[in-house]
């Protein structure tokens, strides 16, 4: 078993998403869902290799969009990016799994927040002041990848577009004007398409 497969990642029962109201695509009311889902009695850590094909569990994924005025940070997913099924697709989200190492014995929002900030720091160097805000959730049951993940979308509003990738897997990275994203949406992974259509289109 590979190191990635043996990682223990944060999951919630998909039945809880059904109880709250399962949706397809982008959902702006993230706080209502997260308050219910990220409760210690519901969350657990499971080996990643066991849950990657189990739609009965949703892996919680921080997904941070880096925005500076009218442009957002985009990249192409290279071979070192964790999810092989997304390689060679464009993305505007930075983030990854919530690993048990982030938890320090916790399973709730605090562990999630720690993981989000770790992933952000591991993947990019940000040399600008900014404000990080919760923007919504993404659920996409139309693909094998989406069926086992739940994205938590944050927007990091930066004063200046000063971001450098730390990981080799963030290929061809640059800030792209938001106006240019919609015409090129088919080049992007589905989560990014939802953000282009529902989040960035609203300004």
Backbone bond lengths (Angstrom), bond angles and torsions (degrees), N, CA, C in turn:
res aa  C-N    CA-C-N  psi(-1)  N-CA   C-N-CA  omega(-1)  CA-C   N-CA-C  phi
1 X - - - 1.471 - - 1.516 108.90 -
2 X 1.342 117.90 133.82 1.453 121.88 -178.84 1.519 110.36 -72.18
3 X 1.346 115.41 165.16 1.460 119.93 178.91 1.519 110.57 -61.58
4 X 1.344 116.50 -39.15 1.465 119.65 179.12 1.519 111.15 -63.14
5 X 1.337 116.81 -41.49 1.459 120.61 -177.72 1.519 112.33 -66.94
6 X 1.333 116.06 -30.38 1.462 119.21 -177.26 1.527 113.00 -88.67
7 X 1.335 117.70 -9.44 1.459 119.62 174.45 1.527 109.63 -56.25
8 X 1.315 115.82 141.60 1.458 120.24 175.68 1.525 108.34 -100.11
9 X 1.341 114.86 119.08 1.465 120.42 -172.06 1.523 110.99 -116.72
10 X 1.321 115.13 155.87 1.466 122.06 -176.72 1.527 110.84 -74.12
11 X 1.331 116.04 129.12 1.465 121.68 178.82 1.522 110.01 -134.67
12 X 1.331 114.50 157.95 1.469 121.86 172.12 1.524 107.81 -130.45
13 X 1.322 118.57 151.00 1.475 119.87 177.35 1.524 111.00 -63.80
14 X 1.314 116.28 131.64 1.459 120.32 177.75 1.523 111.35 -61.58
15 X 1.341 117.27 -25.66 1.466 120.80 178.02 1.527 111.77 -61.53
16 X 1.347 116.36 -28.81 1.470 119.14 177.67 1.520 110.87 -70.16
17 X 1.311 116.59 -34.54 1.461 119.78 174.95 1.528 109.91 -64.93
18 X 1.320 116.28 -39.86 1.464 120.15 176.83 1.527 111.18 -62.21
19 X 1.327 115.93 -41.08 1.468 120.26 -178.94 1.524 111.28 -63.31
20 X 1.322 116.20 -37.49 1.454 121.31 -178.62 1.528 112.25 -79.88
21 X 1.337 114.91 -22.04 1.459 120.04 -177.32 1.511 110.76 117.87
22 X 1.329 116.19 90.37 1.466 119.34 -179.70 1.528 109.51 -67.02
23 X 1.298 116.29 141.03 1.455 122.54 -179.78 1.526 108.28 -130.89
24 X 1.306 116.41 162.36 1.452 123.00 176.24 1.522 108.02 -117.89
25 X 1.333 116.02 120.61 1.454 119.74 179.95 1.515 111.96 105.18
26 X 1.332 115.29 -139.20 1.468 121.75 -174.56 1.520 110.72 -99.15
27 X 1.345 116.01 136.58 1.470 122.46 178.40 1.539 107.49 -128.27
28 X 1.328 116.04 119.15 1.465 120.19 -175.29 1.533 113.12 -75.69
29 X 1.340 117.89 -26.18 1.473 120.68 -174.86 1.531 110.33 -83.91
30 X 1.337 115.06 65.09 1.463 119.77 -175.70 1.521 112.44 -68.88
31 X 1.311 117.71 -35.76 1.466 120.17 -174.78 1.519 111.85 -60.25
32 X 1.336 116.55 -41.68 1.464 119.62 -179.10 1.527 110.98 -61.57
33 X 1.318 116.81 -43.14 1.460 120.59 179.89 1.521 111.72 -68.91
34 X 1.326 116.90 -47.65 1.463 119.71 -174.85 1.522 112.24 -66.61
35 X 1.323 116.45 -35.68 1.469 119.55 177.81 1.523 110.90 -59.25
36 X 1.330 115.82 -35.64 1.465 120.20 -179.74 1.527 111.98 -84.73
37 X 1.328 117.53 -38.32 1.468 120.87 -173.35 1.525 113.33 -78.86
38 X 1.330 117.48 -39.40 1.466 120.13 -174.00 1.523 111.74 -89.51
39 X 1.303 114.93 47.72 1.464 120.42 173.74 1.526 108.60 -96.52
40 X 1.321 118.03 137.14 1.467 120.44 -175.84 1.527 114.19 -54.81
41 X 1.336 117.29 -31.27 1.467 118.91 -178.26 1.532 111.92 -75.11
42 X 1.336 118.18 -14.47 1.461 121.14 179.41 1.527 112.87 -100.52
43 X 1.313 116.32 -35.32 1.460 120.34 -174.69 1.523 111.55 -82.99
44 X 1.318 115.01 155.48 1.464 120.91 175.93 1.517 108.54 -155.82
45 X 1.337 115.43 167.76 1.458 121.32 176.40 1.524 108.75 -110.98
46 X 1.330 116.01 127.41 1.457 121.92 -178.86 1.534 109.82 -128.02
47 X 1.337 118.16 152.66 1.468 119.85 175.82 1.523 110.46 -58.10
48 X 1.303 115.51 130.77 1.471 120.10 -175.63 1.529 111.67 -58.56
49 X 1.328 116.93 -37.76 1.455 120.11 -179.48 1.515 113.29 -63.19
50 X 1.341 117.96 -24.40 1.459 121.76 -179.43 1.526 113.05 -85.31
51 X 1.334 116.97 -21.43 1.466 118.92 -173.26 1.525 113.47 -108.20
52 X 1.320 118.07 -6.19 1.467 120.41 -176.71 1.531 113.25 -65.11
53 X 1.325 117.26 -20.06 1.464 120.46 179.08 1.525 111.95 -123.44
54 X 1.334 116.66 24.54 1.462 121.72 -177.09 1.528 110.24 -115.42
55 X 1.339 118.56 94.90 1.462 120.52 -179.48 1.527 113.84 -69.79
56 X 1.336 117.02 -3.72 1.460 120.17 175.01 1.518 112.28 -75.45
57 X 1.337 116.30 -10.58 1.462 122.40 177.72 1.523 108.92 -127.71
58 X 1.307 116.04 142.03 1.458 121.48 176.03 1.532 109.07 -110.63
59 X 1.334 115.75 121.98 1.457 121.10 174.41 1.528 108.47 -80.65
60 X 1.324 115.86 130.66 1.464 121.13 -176.93 1.531 109.27 -86.50
61 X 1.337 116.11 124.83 1.455 121.16 -174.49 1.532 111.22 -124.93
62 X 1.343 118.59 114.12 1.467 119.58 170.47 1.531 109.44 -65.60
63 X 1.326 116.71 137.51 1.467 122.56 -175.83 1.527 106.66 -138.70
64 X 1.331 116.48 100.53 1.461 121.60 -171.42 1.530 110.13 -103.60
65 X 1.328 115.52 123.35 1.462 122.56 176.20 1.527 107.95 -96.69
66 X 1.334 116.25 121.25 1.460 121.97 -179.27 1.528 108.47 -94.31
67 X 1.320 115.45 115.47 1.462 120.26 -175.00 1.528 110.49 -122.73
68 X 1.305 116.45 138.54 1.458 121.94 173.08 1.528 107.54 -132.84
69 X 1.310 114.87 105.74 1.470 121.96 -177.04 1.532 110.35 56.90
70 X 1.328 118.25 -114.75 1.470 120.44 -174.21 1.522 112.40 -103.06
71 X 1.334 117.09 25.83 1.471 120.95 179.38 1.519 110.06 -137.82
72 X 1.338 116.27 152.74 1.460 121.45 177.68 1.531 109.62 -128.67
73 X 1.320 115.17 153.52 1.463 122.90 179.56 1.529 109.06 -76.14
74 X 1.321 116.87 125.33 1.467 122.55 179.03 1.523 109.50 -128.66
75 X 1.325 115.92 156.69 1.455 121.74 177.70 1.517 109.37 -156.65
76 X 1.328 115.85 168.53 1.463 122.14 172.25 1.526 108.16 -104.28
77 X 1.333 116.65 134.94 1.461 120.75 -178.69 1.531 109.86 -74.42
78 X 1.330 115.46 119.36 1.452 121.28 178.23 1.513 112.31 -93.42
79 X 1.320 116.55 -175.36 1.463 122.01 -173.83 1.507 115.05 -66.14
80 X 1.348 118.19 -22.66 1.463 119.20 -179.07 1.521 112.76 -84.63
81 X 1.311 117.40 -7.21 1.461 120.06 176.02 1.526 109.10 -70.44
82 X 1.338 116.72 142.23 1.451 121.27 -166.59 1.517 116.45 -63.08
83 X 1.325 118.70 -38.03 1.461 121.38 -174.32 1.526 109.74 -93.26
84 X 1.362 116.27 101.68 1.464 120.93 -174.44 1.521 112.54 -62.48
85 X 1.345 116.92 -26.48 1.460 120.07 -178.32 1.534 112.62 -70.85
86 X 1.344 116.94 -8.58 1.463 120.56 -179.70 1.524 112.97 -109.52
87 X 1.322 116.59 1.53 1.458 119.06 -177.97 1.526 111.27 -59.40
88 X 1.321 115.20 144.27 1.471 126.04 176.93 1.530 112.55 76.29
89 X 1.318 117.90 2.41 1.460 120.58 174.83 1.529 109.85 -95.08
90 X 1.331 115.97 148.95 1.453 120.11 175.59 1.534 109.38 -76.02
91 X 1.329 115.20 153.10 1.461 120.42 -179.60 1.518 109.43 -146.77
92 X 1.327 116.34 150.93 1.455 120.73 171.32 1.525 110.69 -122.13
93 X 1.336 117.18 15.52 1.457 121.60 177.79 1.512 111.77 -114.51
94 X 1.328 116.75 134.09 1.458 123.09 175.42 1.523 107.77 -111.09
95 X 1.328 117.03 130.73 1.461 119.41 -179.99 1.507 111.21 161.85
96 X 1.323 116.04 -165.95 1.454 120.31 -178.62 1.518 111.36 176.82
97 X 1.314 116.22 -166.47 1.458 121.35 -176.11 1.527 112.19 -69.49
98 X 1.323 115.13 155.11 1.460 122.04 170.77 1.516 107.00 -90.16
99 X 1.312 116.11 107.36 1.462 122.05 -175.45 1.530 110.29 -87.37
100 X 1.324 115.33 151.72 1.466 119.75 179.33 1.522 111.61 -59.11
101 X 1.333 116.84 -27.26 1.465 120.42 178.52 1.525 111.79 -63.73
102 X 1.331 116.50 -23.43 1.465 120.65 178.12 1.524 111.77 -78.02
103 X 1.318 116.55 -16.87 1.461 120.02 -165.12 1.517 113.98 -80.69
104 X 1.341 117.24 -37.16 1.460 120.98 -175.86 1.530 110.62 51.82
105 X 1.338 114.77 43.62 1.454 120.31 178.25 1.510 115.18 86.83
106 X 1.335 117.28 2.62 1.456 120.63 -177.75 1.526 109.71 -110.55
107 X 1.317 116.77 157.50 1.460 121.19 178.39 1.519 112.98 -128.33
108 X 1.314 118.68 3.30 1.456 120.93 -173.33 1.512 113.92 -101.03
109 X 1.347 115.31 -150.58 1.459 120.81 -173.06 1.522 111.81 -64.87
110 X 1.313 118.13 -32.77 1.463 120.44 -178.42 1.528 110.79 -62.04
111 X 1.334 116.60 -42.59 1.469 120.37 176.69 1.520 110.67 -64.07
112 X 1.327 115.90 -40.56 1.459 120.17 178.23 1.533 110.80 -60.71
113 X 1.327 116.72 -47.98 1.458 121.06 -177.35 1.523 111.17 -62.49
114 X 1.333 116.86 -40.10 1.459 120.87 177.09 1.523 111.12 -61.38
115 X 1.326 116.34 -43.40 1.470 120.91 -179.66 1.519 111.28 -65.28
116 X 1.323 116.83 -42.14 1.455 120.50 -179.95 1.523 110.88 -58.56
117 X 1.316 116.50 -46.37 1.461 120.38 -177.87 1.529 111.00 -70.45
118 X 1.330 117.76 -34.02 1.467 120.41 176.13 1.520 110.72 -65.25
119 X 1.328 116.89 -47.65 1.463 120.70 -179.88 1.523 110.97 -59.26
120 X 1.312 116.37 -43.05 1.458 121.19 -179.96 1.529 110.04 -61.44
121 X 1.325 116.20 -44.49 1.464 120.54 -178.80 1.526 111.98 -68.99
122 X 1.341 117.01 -33.18 1.464 120.65 179.87 1.520 112.06 -72.05
123 X 1.325 116.97 -35.39 1.458 120.08 -171.18 1.522 113.91 -91.10
124 X 1.328 117.56 -31.20 1.467 119.53 -177.41 1.528 110.96 -140.61
125 X 1.327 114.35 153.79 1.459 121.44 169.80 1.525 107.38 -104.20
126 X 1.314 116.47 122.22 1.458 121.92 -178.24 1.528 107.99 -108.87
127 X 1.324 116.40 120.65 1.465 121.83 -176.78 1.528 110.45 -114.33
128 X 1.294 115.57 40.91 1.456 121.01 178.73 1.518 109.41 -144.82
129 X 1.306 115.14 148.89 1.461 119.00 171.32 1.523 109.24 -72.02
130 X 1.319 115.53 153.32 1.451 118.66 -179.62 1.506 112.27 -169.30
131 X 1.327 115.72 175.93 1.463 123.05 179.53 1.524 108.22 -124.47
132 X 1.324 116.03 126.65 1.463 122.29 -179.15 1.525 109.12 -99.88
133 X 1.330 116.34 126.70 1.471 119.04 -179.34 1.527 110.75 -134.05
134 X 1.327 114.57 147.42 1.461 121.42 174.61 1.520 108.47 -73.81
135 X 1.348 117.13 130.07 1.458 120.18 -173.52 1.520 114.15 -116.76
136 X 1.341 118.47 -24.79 1.457 119.00 -177.98 1.513 112.30 162.65
137 X 1.330 114.76 -172.88 1.469 121.99 177.02 1.520 109.17 -124.07
138 X 1.340 115.22 155.22 1.460 120.87 173.95 1.522 108.59 -127.13
139 X 1.326 115.01 129.32 1.462 121.59 171.78 1.524 107.82 -131.03
140 X 1.329 115.79 127.72 1.460 120.27 -178.71 1.521 109.15 -134.93
141 X 1.320 116.12 94.84 1.461 120.85 -179.67 1.523 112.67 -85.19
142 X 1.328 117.76 7.16 1.465 121.00 -177.55 1.524 113.41 -85.85
143 X 1.345 117.17 -9.71 1.465 120.60 179.82 1.521 109.70 -127.99
144 X 1.347 118.14 155.40 1.465 120.21 178.12 1.529 113.14 -59.86
145 X 1.328 117.23 -35.72 1.464 119.94 178.25 1.524 109.95 -68.39
146 X 1.324 116.09 -49.18 1.456 120.09 -177.02 1.517 113.54 -64.80
147 X 1.316 117.24 -30.31 1.459 121.05 -176.22 1.526 113.00 -63.59
148 X 1.334 117.28 -21.09 1.459 120.50 -176.54 1.526 112.90 -114.98
149 X 1.345 116.96 9.07 1.456 120.59 -179.27 1.532 110.62 -130.60
150 X 1.324 115.09 153.03 1.458 122.49 172.43 1.523 107.32 -130.07
151 X 1.334 116.54 118.17 1.456 120.73 -176.82 1.515 112.33 -89.84
152 X 1.319 115.57 135.21 1.462 121.76 175.11 1.527 106.48 -109.04
153 X 1.325 115.84 109.76 1.466 121.47 -171.29 1.524 110.95 -91.32
154 X 1.319 114.50 128.80 1.460 122.02 172.86 1.517 107.98 -121.52
155 X 1.313 116.54 148.70 1.462 121.40 172.29 1.529 107.40 -114.69
156 X 1.320 115.38 125.94 1.468 121.99 177.22 1.524 106.64 -102.76
157 X 1.321 115.59 102.69 1.461 121.36 -178.92 1.527 108.58 -82.90
158 X 1.341 116.13 108.35 1.460 122.05 -175.83 1.522 110.71 -99.08
159 X 1.331 115.66 143.96 1.456 119.77 177.27 1.529 110.65 -67.71
160 X 1.340 116.29 -35.96 1.460 121.25 -178.22 1.524 110.15 -136.31
161 X 1.343 118.61 148.62 1.477 121.37 -177.77 1.526 112.09 -81.35
162 X 1.321 115.62 62.49 1.466 120.98 -175.98 1.526 109.04 -110.50
163 X 1.317 115.88 83.11 1.464 122.71 -178.24 1.525 108.46 -133.34
164 X 1.330 115.85 131.24 1.464 122.10 178.64 1.517 108.95 -125.54
165 X 1.338 118.99 131.50 1.473 119.83 178.64 1.522 111.73 -67.72
166 X 1.311 116.37 140.72 1.463 122.10 173.26 1.533 111.03 -96.75
167 X 1.343 116.79 -22.52 1.463 121.46 -177.52 1.522 110.71 -102.36
168 X 1.332 115.61 139.63 1.460 120.44 179.57 1.528 111.48 -65.23
169 X 1.332 116.85 -21.27 1.451 120.71 -177.73 1.515 114.55 -72.99
170 X 1.345 117.28 -10.10 1.462 120.69 177.23 1.526 107.47 -94.05
171 X 1.327 115.30 85.92 1.461 122.65 -171.56 1.531 110.40 -89.74
172 X 1.338 115.30 146.76 1.466 121.00 174.48 1.522 110.85 52.78
173 X 1.318 116.49 47.78 1.466 120.46 -176.74 1.522 110.93 -85.17
174 X 1.328 115.11 142.55 1.465 120.69 179.26 1.533 108.07 -171.40
175 X 1.314 115.06 161.83 1.459 120.09 171.55 1.526 108.32 -83.62
176 X 1.319 115.05 128.12 1.462 121.97 -177.06 1.524 109.48 -116.23
177 X 1.320 118.08 133.34 1.465 119.50 177.02 1.530 111.11 -56.55
178 X 1.314 116.38 135.68 1.467 121.11 -178.46 1.525 110.83 -57.65
179 X 1.310 117.24 -34.13 1.464 121.10 -179.29 1.524 112.60 -62.90
180 X 1.336 117.56 -20.89 1.468 121.05 -178.59 1.528 112.88 -91.28
181 X 1.327 117.67 -6.24 1.466 120.32 -174.22 1.527 112.60 -76.15
182 X 1.312 117.49 -45.18 1.466 119.93 -176.39 1.533 112.70 -58.38
183 X 1.324 119.60 -44.57 1.467 118.72 178.79 1.528 113.44 -63.97
184 X 1.341 116.91 -22.46 1.460 120.68 -178.06 1.526 112.51 -107.18
185 X 1.340 118.08 16.22 1.471 120.89 -170.69 1.519 113.77 -60.38
186 X 1.340 118.78 -28.97 1.465 120.82 -178.21 1.517 112.37 -67.91
187 X 1.330 118.32 -14.81 1.460 121.87 177.73 1.527 111.76 -80.24
188 X 1.332 116.60 -11.34 1.458 121.68 -171.33 1.526 111.80 -99.93
189 X 1.347 115.10 153.69 1.457 120.70 171.09 1.526 108.96 -62.34
190 X 1.341 116.35 161.10 1.466 119.29 -172.47 1.529 112.87 -63.29
191 X 1.329 118.52 -37.22 1.469 119.34 179.89 1.519 110.57 -60.85
192 X 1.332 116.62 -41.15 1.459 119.79 178.36 1.527 110.68 -65.91
193 X 1.319 116.66 -36.15 1.473 119.46 177.73 1.529 110.76 -61.83
194 X 1.327 116.80 -41.07 1.459 119.75 177.98 1.531 110.38 -61.31
195 X 1.340 116.13 -41.40 1.464 119.66 179.30 1.523 110.75 -65.65
196 X 1.330 116.88 -41.14 1.466 121.24 178.50 1.529 109.94 -61.40
197 X 1.321 116.72 -44.98 1.472 121.68 -174.56 1.520 113.30 -76.02
198 X 1.347 117.02 -41.10 1.456 120.99 -168.61 1.521 114.14 -106.29
199 X 1.313 117.49 -34.40 1.471 120.64 -173.88 1.521 111.30 -95.75
200 X 1.328 116.44 -56.23 1.463 119.51 -175.30 1.522 111.94 -73.91
201 X 1.327 117.44 -26.65 1.464 120.45 179.73 1.521 111.67 -65.49
202 X 1.353 115.61 -24.33 1.470 119.40 -179.29 1.520 112.42 -85.61
203 X 1.355 115.71 -6.98 1.465 119.27 179.30 1.501 113.22 85.15
